[in-house]
Amino acid sequence: MTLRYEDTKPVSTDKSMKTVTASRVRMNELVMPNDTNPLGNLMGGRLLHLMDICSAISAQRHCNRNVVTVSVDSVEFKQAIRLGEVVVIEGEITRAFKTSMEVAIQVWAENLRTGTRRLCTTSFYTFVAVDADGNPVPVPQIIAESEFEKKRYEQAAERREIRLQISKTVSN
C-alpha cells in the first residue's frame, strides 16, 4: 500500500482494480490576457484544451498507460470565467470498461480577491488506453466507495449506451 499526500486512505496496489480517489486530478490555471476573448472571458477552446489535459491525466493515472480521447459529452458554458480568475478543473474516473474509461470533469472559476468559487461547466470524457502501437489494452476496474461514486458508476453505463447509440447512428 502507498499513501498519496492529498489522500487519507491507502491506495490499493492491486493492479486490476483502483479506487476513484486514485484517479483524482485537480488543475489550476490563472486566466491571462492571451487566454481571453474581446469581452475579457476565457475562450471556450482554451477551456476545452485544459479539460482534455485534466481528464487525460486522470485516465493515465488510473491505467498507467497512454490514452487517447474517444469522445466528449456535451459541454455547456454556463458561466463565463473572467480575466484574472483561476480556472479549477477537477477530474476523476467514474467507471472503467474493458479498454475505455469515463472521466467526470467539473470546472470552477475562483475569484482570488473575494475567495468565491462558482461551478461553470461539467462534462464526461471517454478515453481508451493504448499500447506503444496504438492498440487498445485492458484497464483496471474501478472501486466505487462512496454512495455518490456508486451512483455515478451505475449512471456511467447508461451514458455509455447513449454514446454507443449515437456513434452507431452517425456512422450509418
Buried (B, 14 or more C-beta within 10 A) or exposed (E): EEEEEEEEEEBBEEEEEBBBBBBBBBBEBEBEEEBBEEEEBBBBEBBBEBBBBBBBBBBBBBBEBBBBBBBBBEBEBEEBBBBBBBBBBBBBBBBBBEBBBBBBBBBBBBBEEEEEEEEBBBBBBBBBBBEEEEEBBEBBBBBBEEEEBEEBBEBBEEBBEEBEEEEEEEEE
